[in-house]
Amino acid sequence: MFERFTESARRALFFARHDVTQLGATSIETEHLLLGLTRESKGIIAQILALSHVSPNDIRKEVESRSVFRQKIATSVEIPFGAETKRVLQFAAEEADRLGHSYIGTEHLLLGLLREEGSVAASVLTTLGLRLDEVRQTTVRLLAEQPTTSRSTSVALSERIEQIKALVQQLAETPSGDSQSRELVERIGRELDMLKRDLGD
């Protein structure tokens, strides 16, 4: 399934995993995925939230108010998807198919979260006024309004920059001298070199 995911959708999963380690949970639940989606400062999720008069901060506050904070866990620990999150990923694929899209993007993940009605994420979203049918209609309208080529180029660049920022943030939270910190430094260097090369410098 993940081969269909866009860079921004994969990054949302990366951020979701990061939030799990910060909140001390043992699996990636729907609320973590929701938090991962709200890290996108630009793009379709940001537009949908803005049109719904909902800020990422509103969502984070709602999620944190419903979370039981536990001791942070190491970022190196393998963290599985919870049962609800697995269903959300399946729903996202169904939403992409329904809209005739070959890819699975953040917009499909948001629709998948809304479809998992009993989840924390769906409860947070509906509390803040988001409804499945309305979000689906908004998604279709926003995608129709955006030119595919220019959007994909600018979004791809923005996504890669955000990914590097996420790695830097992860590095800042990793003990200095740790083997993982060295791996992160090397990875950040490789990402920056690739970005520089792709920009033609």
Contacts in CASP RR format, 6 or more apart in sequence:
PFRMAT RR
TARGET T0000
AUTHOR 0000-0000-0000
METHOD contacts of the structure
MODEL  1
MFERFTESARRALFFARHDVTQLGATSIETEHLLLGLTRESKGIIAQILA
LSHVSPNDIRKEVESRSVFRQKIATSVEIPFGAETKRVLQFAAEEADRLG
HSYIGTEHLLLGLLREEGSVAASVLTTLGLRLDEVRQTTVRLLAEQPTTS
RSTSVALSERIEQIKALVQQLAETPSGDSQSRELVERIGRELDMLKRDLG
D
1 89 0 8 1.000
1 93 0 8 1.000
1 104 0 8 1.000
2 10 0 8 1.000
4 93 0 8 1.000
4 96 0 8 1.000
4 102 0 8 1.000
4 103 0 8 1.000
4 104 0 8 1.000
5 13 0 8 1.000
5 103 0 8 1.000
5 104 0 8 1.000
5 105 0 8 1.000
6 103 0 8 1.000
6 104 0 8 1.000
6 105 0 8 1.000
6 106 0 8 1.000
6 159 0 8 1.000
7 156 0 8 1.000
7 159 0 8 1.000
7 160 0 8 1.000
7 163 0 8 1.000
8 40 0 8 1.000
8 43 0 8 1.000
8 105 0 8 1.000
8 106 0 8 1.000
8 155 0 8 1.000
8 159 0 8 1.000
9 92 0 8 1.000
9 104 0 8 1.000
9 105 0 8 1.000
9 106 0 8 1.000
9 108 0 8 1.000
9 109 0 8 1.000
11 39 0 8 1.000
11 40 0 8 1.000
11 159 0 8 1.000
11 162 0 8 1.000
11 163 0 8 1.000
11 166 0 8 1.000
12 33 0 8 1.000
12 36 0 8 1.000
12 37 0 8 1.000
12 39 0 8 1.000
12 40 0 8 1.000
12 106 0 8 1.000
12 109 0 8 1.000
13 28 0 8 1.000
13 33 0 8 1.000
13 36 0 8 1.000
14 163 0 8 1.000
14 166 0 8 1.000
15 35 0 8 1.000
15 36 0 8 1.000
15 39 0 8 1.000
15 166 0 8 1.000
16 28 0 8 1.000
16 32 0 8 1.000
16 33 0 8 1.000
16 35 0 8 1.000
16 36 0 8 1.000
17 28 0 8 1.000
17 32 0 8 1.000
17 79 0 8 1.000
18 36 0 8 1.000
18 75 0 8 1.000
18 166 0 8 1.000
18 169 0 8 1.000
18 170 0 8 1.000
19 32 0 8 1.000
19 35 0 8 1.000
19 36 0 8 1.000
20 26 0 8 1.000
20 27 0 8 1.000
20 28 0 8 1.000
20 29 0 8 1.000
20 32 0 8 1.000
20 73 0 8 1.000
20 79 0 8 1.000
21 72 0 8 1.000
21 73 0 8 1.000
21 74 0 8 1.000
21 75 0 8 1.000
21 77 0 8 1.000
21 79 0 8 1.000
22 72 0 8 1.000
23 32 0 8 1.000
23 67 0 8 1.000
23 69 0 8 1.000
23 70 0 8 1.000
23 72 0 8 1.000
24 69 0 8 1.000
24 70 0 8 1.000
24 71 0 8 1.000
24 72 0 8 1.000
24 73 0 8 1.000
25 32 0 8 1.000
25 70 0 8 1.000
25 79 0 8 1.000
26 73 0 8 1.000
26 79 0 8 1.000
27 79 0 8 1.000
27 80 0 8 1.000
27 81 0 8 1.000
27 82 0 8 1.000
27 85 0 8 1.000
28 79 0 8 1.000
28 80 0 8 1.000
28 81 0 8 1.000
28 82 0 8 1.000
28 85 0 8 1.000
29 82 0 8 1.000
29 84 0 8 1.000
29 85 0 8 1.000
29 119 0 8 1.000
29 120 0 8 1.000
29 121 0 8 1.000
30 84 0 8 1.000
30 85 0 8 1.000
30 88 0 8 1.000
30 113 0 8 1.000
30 116 0 8 1.000
30 119 0 8 1.000
30 120 0 8 1.000
30 121 0 8 1.000
30 122 0 8 1.000
31 63 0 8 1.000
31 66 0 8 1.000
31 67 0 8 1.000
31 119 0 8 1.000
31 120 0 8 1.000
31 121 0 8 1.000
31 124 0 8 1.000
32 85 0 8 1.000
33 85 0 8 1.000
33 88 0 8 1.000
33 109 0 8 1.000
33 113 0 8 1.000
33 121 0 8 1.000
34 59 0 8 1.000
34 63 0 8 1.000
34 113 0 8 1.000
34 120 0 8 1.000
34 121 0 8 1.000
34 124 0 8 1.000
34 125 0 8 1.000
35 59 0 8 1.000
35 60 0 8 1.000
35 63 0 8 1.000
37 45 0 8 1.000
37 106 0 8 1.000
37 109 0 8 1.000
37 110 0 8 1.000
37 113 0 8 1.000
38 45 0 8 1.000
38 49 0 8 1.000
38 56 0 8 1.000
38 59 0 8 1.000
38 60 0 8 1.000
39 56 0 8 1.000
39 162 0 8 1.000
39 166 0 8 1.000
40 46 0 8 1.000
40 106 0 8 1.000
40 162 0 8 1.000
41 162 0 8 1.000
42 155 0 8 1.000
42 158 0 8 1.000
43 106 0 8 1.000
43 155 0 8 1.000
43 158 0 8 1.000
44 106 0 8 1.000
44 107 0 8 1.000
44 139 0 8 1.000
44 142 0 8 1.000
44 143 0 8 1.000
45 106 0 8 1.000
45 107 0 8 1.000
45 110 0 8 1.000
47 142 0 8 1.000
48 107 0 8 1.000
48 110 0 8 1.000
48 130 0 8 1.000
48 135 0 8 1.000
48 138 0 8 1.000
48 139 0 8 1.000
48 142 0 8 1.000
49 55 0 8 1.000
49 56 0 8 1.000
49 59 0 8 1.000
51 138 0 8 1.000
52 128 0 8 1.000
52 129 0 8 1.000
52 130 0 8 1.000
52 135 0 8 1.000
52 138 0 8 1.000
54 128 0 8 1.000
54 129 0 8 1.000
54 130 0 8 1.000
58 128 0 8 1.000
59 124 0 8 1.000
59 125 0 8 1.000
59 128 0 8 1.000
62 124 0 8 1.000
62 127 0 8 1.000
62 128 0 8 1.000
63 120 0 8 1.000
63 121 0 8 1.000
63 124 0 8 1.000
66 120 0 8 1.000
66 123 0 8 1.000
66 124 0 8 1.000
73 79 0 8 1.000
75 170 0 8 1.000
75 173 0 8 1.000
75 174 0 8 1.000
75 180 0 8 1.000
76 180 0 8 1.000
81 89 0 8 1.000
84 116 0 8 1.000
84 118 0 8 1.000
84 119 0 8 1.000
87 116 0 8 1.000
88 109 0 8 1.000
88 112 0 8 1.000
88 113 0 8 1.000
88 115 0 8 1.000
88 116 0 8 1.000
88 119 0 8 1.000
88 121 0 8 1.000
89 109 0 8 1.000
91 111 0 8 1.000
91 112 0 8 1.000
91 115 0 8 1.000
91 116 0 8 1.000
92 104 0 8 1.000
92 105 0 8 1.000
92 108 0 8 1.000
92 109 0 8 1.000
92 111 0 8 1.000
92 112 0 8 1.000
93 104 0 8 1.000
93 108 0 8 1.000
95 108 0 8 1.000
95 111 0 8 1.000
95 112 0 8 1.000
95 115 0 8 1.000
95 136 0 8 1.000
96 102 0 8 1.000
96 103 0 8 1.000
96 104 0 8 1.000
96 105 0 8 1.000
96 108 0 8 1.000
99 108 0 8 1.000
99 139 0 8 1.000
99 140 0 8 1.000
99 143 0 8 1.000
101 108 0 8 1.000
107 139 0 8 1.000
107 142 0 8 1.000
107 143 0 8 1.000
110 135 0 8 1.000
110 139 0 8 1.000
111 132 0 8 1.000
111 135 0 8 1.000
111 136 0 8 1.000
111 139 0 8 1.000
113 119 0 8 1.000
113 121 0 8 1.000
113 122 0 8 1.000
113 125 0 8 1.000
114 122 0 8 1.000
114 125 0 8 1.000
114 126 0 8 1.000
114 130 0 8 1.000
114 131 0 8 1.000
114 132 0 8 1.000
114 135 0 8 1.000
115 122 0 8 1.000
115 132 0 8 1.000
116 122 0 8 1.000
160 191 0 8 1.000
160 195 0 8 1.000
161 195 0 8 1.000
163 191 0 8 1.000
164 188 0 8 1.000
164 191 0 8 1.000
164 192 0 8 1.000
164 195 0 8 1.000
167 184 0 8 1.000
167 187 0 8 1.000
167 188 0 8 1.000
167 191 0 8 1.000
168 188 0 8 1.000
170 184 0 8 1.000
171 181 0 8 1.000
171 184 0 8 1.000
171 185 0 8 1.000
171 188 0 8 1.000
174 180 0 8 1.000
174 181 0 8 1.000
174 184 0 8 1.000
175 181 0 8 1.000
END
